[in-house]
Amino acid sequence: MSAFEPLSRRTLVKASLSAGFCAAIAPVWGQTLSTSSEGLLAGEVKVPSGGLEIPAYRAAPAGPGRFPILLVVHEIFGVHEHIKDVCRRFAKLGYYAIAPELFAREGDAAKEPDIHKLSADIIAKTPDNEVAADLDATLQFAEASGAGDAMRAGIVGFCWGGRQVWLYAAHKAGLRAGVAWYGPLGLPHDEARPLNPPDVVSGLKFPVLGLYGGSDKAIPKPQIEAMQAKLAQAGGASRIIVYPDAGHAFFADYRPSYVKADAEASWGEARAWLKAHGL
């Protein structure tokens, strides 16, 4: 029995999304972007998954129609204001963007100030197969809403979520494309995390664009180069772009790691990638 199934031993701790940014990153930096919800249907929703209701943030154009679905996978800090804003940014481009709180069963990642406790008590206890199941449920929810078009669906993710993009591409057929911002490539293997992105390259079911920093101490350059070599050997459309001077979390405008030029360049690459693949 997987860690996703024994719900009698695991209960939903976080019933709704937190307001504000994440407690582990303080202070919030002044360059933080803020996207208006004007013209959007934006706010919290509940996604049924595994017998529970997972809180999620959804943003989509307010007008009638069915829009391309974009799953947005959060960092280690859960769904906080930065991730909500990213959803609104994509919604302004015409997407039904939805970010489920994938740590909901373990606690409130956004409110945990101790990065070590966050890692040990929440992140490490969230198994990859559970994440994939919750993303499946989120995709179904978006389609059932009547505003999301599952025939035109993609996925993007950041840091922890970037890793999940690679893994989801090996799990779920039918999506058009994915974008992984600095997703870890070489985490220690354990029962909850049996595979890393390089392990699933040959099984990718849709193309993924990886966006990485060449000065990222958390994801060393040799790991990135090895992943690029595996992608080339596999012969698919997936590829990686490296921003030589950027470190980890260069897209996160609420953090000191933010690199405006590379963040904007990567946003442009992501938009072009999604458009090129019919999204």
C-alpha positions in Angstrom: 0.0 0.0 0.0 1.4 3.4 -1.0 1.8 6.4 1.3 -1.1 8.0 -0.6 -3.6 5.3 0.4 -3.8 4.8 4.2 -5.9 7.9 4.9 -6.9 6.5 8.3 -3.4 7.4 9.5 -3.0 10.7 7.7 -5.4 13.6 7.9 -5.7 16.9 6.1 -3.8 19.4 8.3 -4.1 22.5 6.1 -7.7 23.1 5.1 -7.2 26.5 3.4 -4.4 28.5 1.8 -2.3 30.9 3.8 -2.3 34.6 3.3 1.0 36.4 2.7 4.4 35.0 1.8 6.4 32.2 3.4 7.7 32.5 6.9 11.0 30.9 6.1 12.0 33.8 3.8 12.0 37.2 5.5 12.0 40.0 4.8 10.1 40.0 1.5 12.1 42.0 -1.0 10.9 45.2 -2.5 11.0 44.1 -6.1 8.1 41.6 -5.6 5.7 41.7 -8.5 2.0 42.0 -8.0 -0.5 41.1 -10.7 -4.0 42.5 -10.6 -7.0 40.0 -10.6 -9.0 42.5 -12.7 -10.6 40.6 -15.5 -9.9 37.3 -13.9 -11.8 34.7 -12.0 -9.3 34.2 -9.2 -9.3 32.7 -5.7 -9.2 29.6 -3.6 -10.9 26.4 -4.6 -11.1 22.9 -3.2 -9.8 19.9 -5.2 -11.2 16.5 -4.3 -8.3 14.0 -4.1 -7.9 10.7 -2.3 -11.0 11.2 -0.3 -9.9 14.7 0.9 -10.3 18.3 -0.3 -7.0 19.9 -1.2 -6.9 23.7 -1.2 -5.7 25.3 -4.4 -5.4 28.7 -6.0 -7.1 29.1 -9.3 -6.9 32.0 -11.8 -8.5 32.2 -15.2 -10.0 34.7 -17.6 -13.4 35.8 -16.3 -15.1 35.6 -19.7 -16.9 32.6 -21.2 -14.9 29.8 -22.9 -12.7 26.9 -22.2 -9.1 27.8 -21.6 -5.8 25.8 -21.8 -5.1 24.3 -18.3 -1.8 25.0 -16.7 -0.9 23.1 -13.5 1.4 25.3 -11.4 3.6 23.4 -9.0 4.9 25.4 -6.0 8.3 25.5 -4.3 9.1 24.0 -1.0 7.1 26.8 0.7 3.7 25.8 -0.6 1.1 28.0 -2.2 1.8 31.5 -1.0 1.5 35.0 -2.6 4.2 34.5 -5.1 2.7 31.3 -6.5 -0.7 32.9 -6.5 0.7 35.8 -8.5 2.3 33.4 -11.0 -1.2 31.9 -11.5 -2.6 35.4 -12.2 0.2 36.2 -14.7 -0.6 33.1 -16.7 -4.3 33.8 -16.4 -3.7 37.2 -18.0 -2.2 35.3 -20.9 -5.4 33.2 -21.3 -4.7 30.1 -19.2 -6.7 28.4 -16.6 -3.8 28.3 -14.1 -4.2 26.3 -10.9 -1.8 25.6 -8.1 -2.8 22.8 -5.6 -1.3 22.8 -2.1 0.6 19.6 -2.4 1.8 19.6 1.2 -1.7 19.9 2.7 -1.7 16.5 4.4 1.5 17.2 6.3 1.2 20.8 7.5 1.4 24.5 6.5 4.7 25.0 4.6 4.1 28.7 4.2 3.9 29.3 7.9 6.9 27.2 9.0 9.8 29.5 9.8 12.4 26.8 10.4 13.7 25.5 7.1 15.1 22.4 8.7 11.7 21.5 10.2 10.0 22.3 6.9 12.3 19.9 5.1 12.0 17.0 7.7 8.4 17.3 8.8 6.6 18.3 5.6 8.6 18.0 2.4 10.3 14.6 3.2 6.9 13.2 4.2 5.2 14.0 1.0 5.8 11.1 -1.4 6.1 11.6 -5.2 3.3 9.2 -6.0 1.0 11.2 -3.8 2.0 14.4 -5.6 1.3 12.8 -9.0 -2.2 11.6 -7.8 -3.0 15.1 -6.5 -1.9 16.7 -9.8 -4.1 14.1 -11.7 -7.0 15.2 -9.5 -6.3 18.9 -10.1 -6.4 18.3 -13.8 -9.7 16.5 -13.5 -11.1 19.3 -11.4 -10.0 22.0 -13.9 -11.7 20.1 -16.7 -14.9 19.5 -14.7 -15.1 23.2 -13.9 -16.2 23.8 -17.5 -13.6 26.6 -18.0 -10.5 24.3 -18.5 -9.7 22.4 -21.6 -7.9 19.2 -20.7 -7.0 18.6 -24.4 -4.8 21.7 -24.1 -3.0 21.2 -20.8 0.5 21.8 -19.5 2.5 22.1 -16.3 5.0 24.5 -14.9 6.9 24.3 -11.6 9.6 26.0 -9.5 12.4 24.4 -7.4 10.7 21.4 -5.7 7.9 21.9 -8.2 10.3 21.9 -11.1 11.5 18.4 -10.1 7.8 17.4 -10.0 7.4 18.6 -13.6 10.0 16.2 -14.8 8.5 13.4 -12.9 5.0 14.2 -14.0 6.1 14.2 -17.6 7.0 10.5 -17.1 3.8 9.8 -15.3 1.0 11.5 -17.3 0.3 11.2 -21.0 -1.8 13.7 -22.8 -0.3 17.0 -21.7 1.2 19.3 -24.3 4.3 20.5 -22.6 6.0 21.4 -19.3 8.4 24.0 -17.9 10.7 23.3 -15.0 12.4 26.2 -13.3 15.6 24.9 -11.5 14.1 21.6 -10.4 16.6 19.5 -8.4 18.2 16.7 -10.4 20.0 14.6 -7.8 18.2 14.4 -4.5 18.9 11.4 -2.3 16.8 8.4 -3.1 14.4 7.0 -0.5 11.0 5.4 -0.3 9.1 8.6 -0.8 11.4 9.8 -3.6 12.6 6.6 -5.5 13.5 8.5 -8.8 15.1 11.7 -9.9 14.6 13.5 -13.2 17.6 11.8 -14.9 16.1 8.4 -14.1 12.9 9.1 -16.1 14.3 10.8 -19.2 13.6 7.8 -21.5 10.0 7.7 -20.3 9.0 11.4 -20.8 5.5 11.5 -22.3 5.6 15.2 -23.3 8.4 17.7 -23.8 9.8 19.7 -20.9 11.9 22.9 -21.0 14.3 23.1 -18.1 15.4 26.6 -16.9 18.5 26.5 -14.7 21.1 28.8 -13.2 24.7 28.1 -14.1 25.8 29.4 -10.6 23.2 27.4 -8.7 25.0 25.8 -5.7 22.0 23.6 -5.0 22.1 22.1 -8.5 25.7 21.8 -9.5 26.7 22.4 -13.1 27.8 18.8 -13.6 24.3 17.6 -12.7 22.8 19.9 -15.3 25.3 18.8 -18.0 24.6 15.2 -17.3 20.8 15.8 -17.6 21.4 17.6 -20.9 23.4 14.7 -22.2 20.7 12.2 -21.2 18.1 14.4 -23.0 20.2 14.6 -26.1 20.7 10.8 -26.0 17.0 10.2 -25.7 16.4 12.3 -28.8 13.2 13.9 -27.8 12.2 17.6 -27.8 13.0 18.3 -24.2 15.9 20.6 -23.5 17.5 22.8 -20.9 18.5 26.5 -21.0 21.2 27.6 -18.6 21.6 31.2 -17.4 25.3 31.3 -16.6 25.4 33.9 -13.8 22.1 33.0 -12.1 21.9 31.1 -8.9 19.0 29.1 -7.4 15.5 30.6 -7.3 16.4 33.4 -9.8 12.8 33.7 -10.8 11.5 34.2 -7.2 11.0 38.0 -7.1 10.2 38.0 -3.4 13.7 36.7 -2.5 17.2 38.1 -2.7 18.1 35.4 -5.2 16.0 37.1 -7.8 17.8 38.1 -11.1 15.5 40.4 -13.0 17.1 40.0 -16.4 17.2 36.2 -16.3 13.8 35.9 -14.7 12.3 38.0 -17.5 14.2 36.0 -20.1 13.1 32.7 -18.7 9.5 33.9 -18.6 9.8 34.7 -22.3 11.2 31.3 -23.0 8.5 29.6 -21.1 5.8 31.5 -22.9 7.3 30.7 -26.3 7.7 27.0 -25.3 4.1 26.6 -24.3 2.8 28.4 -27.4 5.0 26.3 -29.6 3.4 23.2 -28.2 -0.2 24.4 -28.7 -0.8 26.1 -25.4 
